[in-house]
Amino acid sequence: MSFDRHLAEIAREFPDWTIWRSDAGRWWATRHHPLTERQRDAGCAMTIDADDPEGLRRTLVAQQELKASIDRET
């Protein structure tokens, strides 16, 4: 699959994040909205990176689940 297609698919799956690939070949994502102190303390990250699109997708899913868990507690 092409770089552009991976990028578009991940962006559609995670609309609350901006997804890009650096010139060095790493895959990155940054949230559109700031995190609360509680979310940050629990391990939510504003920006994440991975070696490949599959790794980025796994990390995005984990971040999404973590944030949802924290949000349910409040």
SEFI-740145 format. One record per residue (C-alpha): x negated, y, z negated; residue in three letters. Coordinates in pm, whole numbers, plus 50000, padded with zeros to 5 digits. Layout:
<node X="X" Y="Y" Z="Z" gudo="ALA"/>
...
END
This chain:
<node X="50000" Y="50000" Z="50000" gudo="MET"/>
<node X="49874" Y="50347" Z="50078" gudo="SER"/>
<node X="49764" Y="50602" Z="49822" gudo="PHE"/>
<node X="50053" Y="50836" Z="49915" gudo="ASP"/>
<node X="50310" Y="50562" Z="49879" gudo="ARG"/>
<node X="50182" Y="50460" Z="49534" gudo="HIS"/>
<node X="50188" Y="50824" Z="49429" gudo="LEU"/>
<node X="50545" Y="50877" Z="49554" gudo="ALA"/>
<node X="50675" Y="50558" Z="49390" gudo="GLU"/>
<node X="50526" Y="50637" Z="49051" gudo="ILE"/>
<node X="50651" Y="50997" Z="49070" gudo="ALA"/>
<node X="51005" Y="50870" Z="49140" gudo="ARG"/>
<node X="50988" Y="50624" Z="48850" gudo="GLU"/>
<node X="50863" Y="50886" Z="48604" gudo="PHE"/>
<node X="51023" Y="51221" Z="48692" gudo="PRO"/>
<node X="50918" Y="51379" Z="48361" gudo="ASP"/>
<node X="50552" Y="51352" Z="48461" gudo="TRP"/>
<node X="50332" Y="51507" Z="48730" gudo="THR"/>
<node X="50128" Y="51231" Z="48896" gudo="ILE"/>
<node X="49805" Y="51276" Z="49091" gudo="TRP"/>
<node X="49484" Y="51106" Z="49193" gudo="ARG"/>
<node X="49156" Y="51285" Z="49131" gudo="SER"/>
<node X="48876" Y="51325" Z="49383" gudo="ASP"/>
<node X="48686" Y="51070" Z="49175" gudo="ALA"/>
<node X="48962" Y="50814" Z="49237" gudo="GLY"/>
<node X="49122" Y="50809" Z="48890" gudo="ARG"/>
<node X="49499" Y="50819" Z="48855" gudo="TRP"/>
<node X="49645" Y="51083" Z="48621" gudo="TRP"/>
<node X="49980" Y="51189" Z="48477" gudo="ALA"/>
<node X="50078" Y="51494" Z="48272" gudo="THR"/>
<node X="50410" Y="51549" Z="48098" gudo="ARG"/>
<node X="50630" Y="51837" Z="48211" gudo="HIS"/>
<node X="50743" Y="51921" Z="47857" gudo="HIS"/>
<node X="50540" Y="51968" Z="47538" gudo="PRO"/>
<node X="50541" Y="51708" Z="47266" gudo="LEU"/>
<node X="50640" Y="51767" Z="46907" gudo="THR"/>
<node X="50382" Y="51730" Z="46634" gudo="GLU"/>
<node X="50550" Y="51409" Z="46524" gudo="ARG"/>
<node X="50529" Y="51263" Z="46876" gudo="GLN"/>
<node X="50160" Y="51356" Z="46903" gudo="ARG"/>
<node X="50086" Y="51211" Z="46559" gudo="ASP"/>
<node X="50253" Y="50885" Z="46665" gudo="ALA"/>
<node X="50023" Y="50853" Z="46966" gudo="GLY"/>
<node X="50215" Y="51019" Z="47249" gudo="CYS"/>
<node X="49980" Y="51189" Z="47494" gudo="ALA"/>
<node X="50036" Y="51492" Z="47714" gudo="MET"/>
<node X="49798" Y="51361" Z="47980" gudo="THR"/>
<node X="49692" Y="51006" Z="48058" gudo="ILE"/>
<node X="49466" Y="50842" Z="48314" gudo="ASP"/>
<node X="49392" Y="50499" Z="48457" gudo="ALA"/>
<node X="49167" Y="50325" Z="48705" gudo="ASP"/>
<node X="49448" Y="50230" Z="48943" gudo="ASP"/>
<node X="49821" Y="50285" Z="49003" gudo="PRO"/>
<node X="49922" Y="49967" Z="48820" gudo="GLU"/>
<node X="49726" Y="50073" Z="48513" gudo="GLY"/>
<node X="49884" Y="50417" Z="48523" gudo="LEU"/>
<node X="50230" Y="50265" Z="48553" gudo="ARG"/>
<node X="50167" Y="50038" Z="48251" gudo="ARG"/>
<node X="50044" Y="50331" Z="48044" gudo="THR"/>
<node X="50340" Y="50545" Z="48149" gudo="LEU"/>
<node X="50583" Y="50270" Z="48045" gudo="VAL"/>
<node X="50407" Y="50239" Z="47708" gudo="ALA"/>
<node X="50420" Y="50617" Z="47658" gudo="GLN"/>
<node X="50787" Y="50626" Z="47755" gudo="GLN"/>
<node X="50869" Y="50348" Z="47507" gudo="GLU"/>
<node X="50668" Y="50509" Z="47228" gudo="LEU"/>
<node X="50833" Y="50848" Z="47275" gudo="LYS"/>
<node X="51181" Y="50690" Z="47285" gudo="ALA"/>
<node X="51104" Y="50504" Z="46962" gudo="SER"/>
<node X="50993" Y="50823" Z="46789" gudo="ILE"/>
<node X="51292" Y="51016" Z="46922" gudo="ASP"/>
<node X="51532" Y="50751" Z="46785" gudo="ARG"/>
<node X="51384" Y="50795" Z="46438" gudo="GLU"/>
<node X="51461" Y="51167" Z="46425" gudo="THR"/>
END
